[in-house]
């Protein structure tokens, strides 16, 4: 009987050892990413690091795993020719059937011939466009020139605004954020030029809300400024549609929707800035009132979209008209209700394009804008300003880490962080 009991114990030990081994093996196998497509119950495929692959290997991998592949080529000073710069599906992400992937491969450094061919000039001027109202009407129905709704052209028809955007795109301009221009962070493809759009007064027609959908999201009138911009965003994805909207205390004059509008804008690639509480002439008020006007708007924005607005002021009427005015320092720095504020830039009503942020002497604190209006090619209307731009237009090299320009001993560059290339 003792011998039989010993044999039973041995069998149980063997069984437990076998079970532990099987469990360990299952866990170990589950940790190893499979490179076999998930077909007929097989394990799923996970994305690999394609920077280790050559082009032919990338194509083979995608073919074996039913991945739709798009390859783009970019010049790069960082990546040698043939190296993968980026891939749209992250490493270790499970690959689903009929997934698509975009892979960007380096063409190596840009040869000088490409700069010459594309007339690269990153010390050229940049247009900051100033809009106010976008009125839903045909240009032919106005009493004024072109798309002007009022005598001075501060309000523009929706038809004219659509034509403006088409003109910018077809003439090689691509939108950038105002804050990126101010900070010298210009990311535009090779051969294209940056353009900045701004809207003053926080008007209802900037982003008119017609109601809420079933999810509680705002429904935007397609004929308002943002409605039109969103259509261009879909039409031309490479336009990089964006704009900065400058508001007063009434925000967008839609009390029921104001907070939702602000949040929607910053969540969808737009910026919001400061246009003062009551739109005063800053040359006619005292310093205390000046701080209330600027600090008040910053307080409102901080309560609704904290740290998500730009600290830039669009000056009402363009005043004060000189930086030497006693109120100007309080546009940039001041105190309101015990809280200090700082602005990094202010915008004038202006008339012409502004300089490259890389030119020595560039002053972000007091920037010119182009009034978006028609005047038969005179007095710095759209047509005149863009004709002038052709003489000295910012044209990108496609690399935001470099400043490229034609050799000129009379030019001084202002930049501590970017590589400078003269050709």
For each residue, the residues with C-beta under 8 A, 3 or more apart:
1: 4 5
2: 5 6
3: 6 7
4: 1 7 8
5: 1 2 8 9
6: 2 3 9 10
7: 3 4 10 11
8: 4 5 11 12
9: 5 6 12 13
10: 6 7 13 14
11: 7 8 14 15
12: 8 9 15 16
13: 9 10 16 17
14: 10 11 17 18
15: 11 12 18 19
16: 12 13 19 20
17: 13 14 20 21
18: 14 15 21 22
19: 15 16 22 23
20: 16 17 23 24
21: 17 18 24 25
22: 18 19 25 26
23: 19 20 26 27
24: 20 21 27 28
25: 21 22 28 29
26: 22 23 29 30
27: 23 24 30 31
28: 24 25 31 32
29: 25 26 32
30: 26 27
31: 27 28
32: 28 29
33: 46 92
34: 42 43 44 45 46
35: 45 48
36: 42 43 45
37: 42 45 64 65 66
38: 42 43 44 45 97
39: 42
40:
41:
42: 34 36 37 38 39
43: 34 36 38
44: 34 38 94 95
45: 34 35 36 37 38 65 94 95
46: 33 34 91 92 93 94 95
47: 87 89 90 91 92 93 94 95 101
48: 35 52 53 61 91
49: 52 91
50: 53 58 61 84 87 103
51: 83 84 87
52: 48 49
53: 48 50 57 58 61 84
54: 57 58 82
55: 58 59 71 82 105
56: 59 60
57: 53 54 60 61
58: 50 53 54 55 61 62 69 71 84 103
59: 55 56 62 63 69
60: 56 57 63 64
61: 48 50 53 57 58 64 65 67
62: 58 59 65 67 68 69 101
63: 59 60 66 67
64: 37 60 61
65: 37 45 61 62 95
66: 37 63 97 98 99
67: 61 62 63 95 99 100 101
68: 62 98 99 100 101
69: 58 59 62 100 101 103
70: 100 101 102 103
71: 55 58 102 103 104 105
72: 102 103 104 105
73: 104 105 106 107
74: 85 104 105 106 107 398
75: 106 107 108 109 110 114 190 398 399
76: 79 85 106 107 108 109 399
77: 109 110 399 401 402 419
78: 85 106 401
79: 76 83 84 85 106 108
80: 83 106 108
81: 106 107 108
82: 54 55 105 106
83: 51 79 80 105 106
84: 50 51 53 58 79 87 103 104 105 106
85: 74 76 78 79 104 105 106
86: 103 104
87: 47 50 51 84 90 101 102 103 104
88: 100 101 102 103
89: 47 93 95 99 101
90: 47 87 93
91: 46 47 48 49
92: 33 46 47
93: 46 47 89 90
94: 44 45 46 47
95: 44 45 46 47 65 67 89 99
96: 99
97: 38 66
98: 66 68
99: 66 67 68 89 95 96
100: 67 68 69 70 88
101: 47 62 67 68 69 70 87 88 89
102: 70 71 72 87 88
103: 50 58 69 70 71 72 84 86 87 88
104: 71 72 73 74 84 85 86 87
105: 55 71 72 73 74 82 83 84 85
106: 73 74 75 76 78 79 80 81 82 83 84 85
107: 73 74 75 76 81
108: 75 76 79 80 81
109: 75 76 77
110: 75 77 114 115 190 397 398 399
111: 114 115
112: 115 116 423
113: 116 117
114: 75 110 111 117 118 120 190
115: 110 111 112 118 120 397 404 423
116: 112 113 119 120 423
117: 113 114
118: 114 115 190 191 395 397
119: 116 191 395
120: 114 115 116 190 191 395 396 397 404 405 423
121: 124 392 393 394 395 404 405 406
122: 186 356 358 394 395 396 397 402 403 404 405
123: 356 358 359 394 403 405 411 413
124: 121 193 356 389 392 393 394 395
125: 353 354 355 356 389 392 393 394
126: 181 193 194 195 196 353 354 355 356 394
127: 173 195 196 353 354 370 385 386 389
128: 178 181 196 198 347 350 353 354 367 368 369 370
129: 164 195 196 197 198 369 370 372
130: 198 200 347 349 350 369 370 371 372
131: 134 156 161 197 198 199 200 225 372
132: 154 155 156 199 200 201 203
133: 149 154 155 156 201 203 205
134: 131 155 156 157 158 161 205 206 223 224 225 228
135: 149 155 156 157 158 205
136: 157 158 205 221 223 224
137: 141 142 149 157 158 159
138: 141 157 159
139: 142 146 147 157 159 160
140:
141: 137 138 157
142: 137 139 147 148 149 157
143:
144: 148 149 150 151 153
145: 148 153 374 375 376
146: 139 153 160 373 374 375
147: 139 142 156 157 159 160 161 163 164 373 374
148: 142 144 145 151 152 153 155 156 160 373 374
149: 133 135 137 142 144 153 155 156 157
150: 144 153 154 155
151: 144 148
152: 148 373
153: 144 145 146 148 149 150 156 371 372 373 374 375 381
154: 132 133 150 371 373
155: 132 133 134 135 148 149 150
156: 131 132 133 134 135 147 148 149 153 160 161 164 372 373
157: 134 135 136 137 138 139 141 142 147 149 160 161
158: 134 135 136 137 161 162 223 228
159: 137 138 139 147 162 163
160: 139 146 147 148 156 157 163 164 374
161: 131 134 147 156 157 158 164 165 225 228
162: 158 159 165 166 228
163: 147 159 160 166 167
164: 129 147 156 160 161 167 168 372 382
165: 161 162 168 169 228 229 232 239
166: 162 163 169 170
167: 163 164 170 171 382 386
168: 164 165 171 173 175 195
169: 165 166 173 174 232 236 239
170: 166 167
171: 167 168 386
172: 191 192 193
173: 127 168 169 192 193 194 195
174: 169 188 189 192 193 194 195 238 239 240
175: 168 194 195 196 197 239 240 241 242 243
176: 180 181 186 187 188 194 195 196 240 242
177: 180 181 196 242 244 271
178: 128 181 182 196 198 244 271 273 310 312 345
179: 182 183 244 271 310 312
180: 176 177 183 185 186 187
181: 126 128 176 177 178 184 186 194 196 357
182: 178 179 312 344 345 357 364 367
183: 179 180 357
184: 181 357 358 415 418
185: 180 400
186: 122 176 180 181 194 357 394 396 400
187: 176 180 400
188: 174 176 192 193 194 396 398
189: 174 192 238 396 398
190: 75 110 114 118 120 396 397 398
191: 118 119 120 172 395 396 398
192: 172 173 174 188 189 395 396
193: 124 126 172 173 174 188 393 394 395 396
194: 126 173 174 175 176 181 186 188 394 396
195: 126 127 129 168 173 174 175 176
196: 126 127 128 129 175 176 177 178 181 244
197: 129 131 175 242 243 244
198: 128 129 130 131 178 243 244 245 246 314 347 369
199: 131 132 203 206 225 243 244 245 246
200: 130 131 132 246 275 314 316
201: 132 133 206 246 247 248 275 279
202: 206 245 246 247 248 250 251 252 253 275
203: 132 133 199 206 252 253
204: 208 224 252 253 254
205: 133 134 135 136 208 224 225
206: 134 199 201 202 203 224 225 226 245 252
207: 220 224 225 226 227 245 252 261 264 265
208: 204 205 220 221 223 224 227 254
209: 218 219 220 221 254 256 257 260 261
210: 219 220 221
211: 218 219
212: 216 217 218 219 260
213: 216 217 218 219
214:
215:
216: 212 213
217: 212 213 260 264
218: 209 211 212 213 257 260 261 264
219: 209 210 211 212 213
220: 207 208 209 210 224 226 227 230
221: 136 208 209 210 224 227
222: 227 228 230 231
223: 134 136 158 208 227 228
224: 134 136 204 205 206 207 208 220 221 227 228
225: 131 134 161 199 205 206 207 228 229 243
226: 206 207 220 229 230 243 265 270
227: 207 208 220 221 222 223 224 230 231
228: 134 158 161 162 165 222 223 224 225 231 232
229: 165 225 226 232 233 241 243
230: 220 222 226 227 233 234 241
231: 222 227 228 234 235
232: 165 169 228 229 235 236 239 241
233: 229 230 236 237 239 241
234: 230 231 237
235: 231 232 239
236: 169 232 233 239 241
237: 233 234
238: 174 189
239: 165 169 174 175 232 233 235 236
240: 174 175 176
241: 175 229 230 232 233 236 269
242: 175 176 177 197 269 270 271
243: 175 197 198 199 225 226 229 270 271
244: 177 178 179 196 197 198 199 270 271 272 273 310 312
245: 198 199 202 206 207 252 265 270 271 272 273
246: 198 199 200 201 202 272 273 274 275 312 313 314 347
247: 201 202 250 251 252 272 273 274 275 297 301
248: 201 202 251 275 276 277 278 279 297
249: 277 278 296 297 300
250: 202 247 253
251: 202 247 248 254 258 261 262 300
252: 202 203 204 206 207 245 247 257 258 261 262
253: 202 203 204 250
254: 204 208 209 251 257 258 261
255: 258
256: 209
257: 209 218 252 254 260 261
258: 251 252 254 255 261 262 304
259: 262 263 304
260: 209 212 217 218 257 263 264
261: 207 209 218 251 252 254 257 258 264 265
262: 251 252 258 259 265 266 272 301 304 305
263: 259 260 266 267 304 305
264: 207 217 218 260 261 267 268
265: 207 226 245 261 262 268 270 271 272
266: 262 263 270 271 272 305 308 309
267: 263 264
268: 264 265
269: 241 242
270: 226 242 243 244 245 265 266
271: 177 178 179 242 243 244 245 265 266 309 310
272: 244 245 246 247 262 265 266 301 305 308 309 310
273: 178 244 245 246 247 309 310 311 312 313 314
274: 246 247 294 297 298 301 309 311 312 313 314 343
275: 200 201 202 246 247 248 279 297 313 314 316
276: 248 279 280 282 293 294 296 297 313 316
277: 248 249 292 293 296 297
278: 248 249 293
279: 201 248 275 276 316 317
280: 276 284 285 289 293 316
281: 284 285 316 317 319
282: 276 285 290 293 315 316 319 320 325 327 328 331
283: 319 320 321 325 327
284: 280 281 319
285: 280 281 282 289 290 293 327
286: 289 290 327
287: 290 291 326 327 330
288: 291 292
289: 280 285 286 292 293
290: 282 285 286 287 293 294 327 330 331 334
291: 287 288 294 295 330 334 335 336
292: 277 288 289 295 296 336
293: 276 277 278 280 282 285 289 290 296 297
294: 274 276 290 291 297 298 313 330 331 334 336 341 343
295: 291 292 298 299 334 335 336 337 339 341
296: 249 276 277 292 293 299 300 336
297: 247 248 249 274 275 276 277 293 294 300 301
298: 274 294 295 301 302 309 311 336 341
299: 295 296 302 303 336 337 339
300: 249 251 296 297 303 304
301: 247 262 272 274 297 298 304 305 309
302: 298 299 305 306 307 309
303: 299 300 306
304: 258 259 262 263 300 301
305: 262 263 266 272 301 302 308 309
306: 302 303
307: 302
308: 266 272 305
309: 266 271 272 273 274 298 301 302 305
310: 178 179 244 271 272 273
311: 273 274 298 341 342 343 344 345
312: 178 179 182 244 246 273 274 343 344 345 346 347
313: 246 273 274 275 276 294 331 332 343 345 346 347
314: 198 200 246 273 274 275 346 347
315: 282 318 319 320 331 346 347 348 349
316: 200 275 276 279 280 281 282 319
317: 279 281 349
318: 315 321 348 349 350
319: 281 282 283 284 315 316
320: 282 283 315 323 325 327 328 331
321: 283 318 325 348
322: 325 328
323: 320 328 365 366
324: 328
325: 282 283 320 321 322 328
326: 287 329
327: 282 283 285 286 287 290 320 330 331
328: 282 320 322 323 324 325 331 332
329: 326 332 333 334
330: 287 290 291 294 327 333 334
331: 282 290 294 313 315 320 327 328 343 346
332: 313 328 329 342 343 344 346 365
333: 329 330 340 341 342 343
334: 290 291 294 295 329 330 340 341
335: 291 295 338 339 340 341
336: 291 292 294 295 296 298 299 339 341
337: 295 299
338: 335
339: 295 299 335 336
340: 333 334 335
341: 294 295 298 311 333 334 335 336
342: 311 332 333
343: 274 294 311 312 313 331 332 333 346
344: 182 311 312 332 364 365
345: 178 182 311 312 313 364 365 367
346: 312 313 314 315 331 332 343 365 366 367
347: 128 130 198 246 312 313 314 315 350 367 369
348: 315 318 321 366 367 368 369
349: 130 315 317 318 369 371
350: 128 130 318 347 367 368 369 370 371
351: 368 370 371 379 380 385
352: 368 370 380 385 388
353: 125 126 127 128 368 370 385 388 389
354: 125 126 127 128 367 368 369
355: 125 126 359 361 362
356: 122 123 124 125 126 359 362 394
357: 181 182 183 184 186 362 364 414
358: 122 123 184 362 403 413 414 415 418
359: 123 355 356 362 411 412 413 414
360: 412 413 414
361: 355 412 414
362: 355 356 357 358 359 414
363: 366 367
364: 182 344 345 357 367
365: 323 332 344 345 346
366: 323 346 348 363
367: 128 182 345 346 347 348 350 354 363 364
368: 128 348 350 351 352 353 354
369: 128 129 130 198 347 348 349 350 354
370: 127 128 129 130 350 351 352 353 380 382 385
371: 130 153 154 349 350 351 380 381
372: 129 130 131 153 156 164 382
373: 146 147 148 152 153 154 156 381 382
374: 145 146 147 148 153 160 381 382 383
375: 145 146 153 378 379 381 384
376: 145 381 383
377: 381 383 384 387
378: 375 381 384
379: 351 375 384
380: 351 352 370 371 384 385
381: 153 371 373 374 375 376 377 378 384 385
382: 164 167 370 372 373 374 385 386
383: 374 376 377 386 387
384: 375 377 378 379 380 381 387 388
385: 127 351 352 353 370 380 381 382 388 389
386: 127 167 171 382 383 389 390
387: 377 383 384 390
388: 352 353 384 385 391
389: 124 125 127 353 385 386 392 393
390: 386 387 393
391: 388
392: 121 124 125 389
393: 121 124 125 193 389 390
394: 121 122 123 124 125 126 186 193 194 356
395: 118 119 120 121 122 124 191 192 193
396: 120 122 186 188 189 190 191 192 193 194
397: 110 115 118 120 122 190 402 404 421
398: 74 75 110 188 189 190 191
399: 75 76 77 110 402 404
400: 185 186 187
401: 77 78 418 419
402: 77 122 397 399 418 419 420 421
403: 122 123 358 413 415 418 419 420 421
404: 115 120 121 122 397 399 420 421 422 423
405: 120 121 122 123 408 411 413 420 421 422 423
406: 121 422 423
407: 422 423
408: 405 411 422
409:
410:
411: 123 359 405 408
412: 359 360 361
413: 123 358 359 360 403 405 420
414: 357 358 359 360 361 362
415: 184 358 403 418 420
416:
417:
418: 184 358 401 402 403 415
419: 77 401 402 403
420: 402 403 404 405 413 415
421: 397 402 403 404 405
422: 404 405 406 407 408
423: 112 115 116 120 404 405 406 407
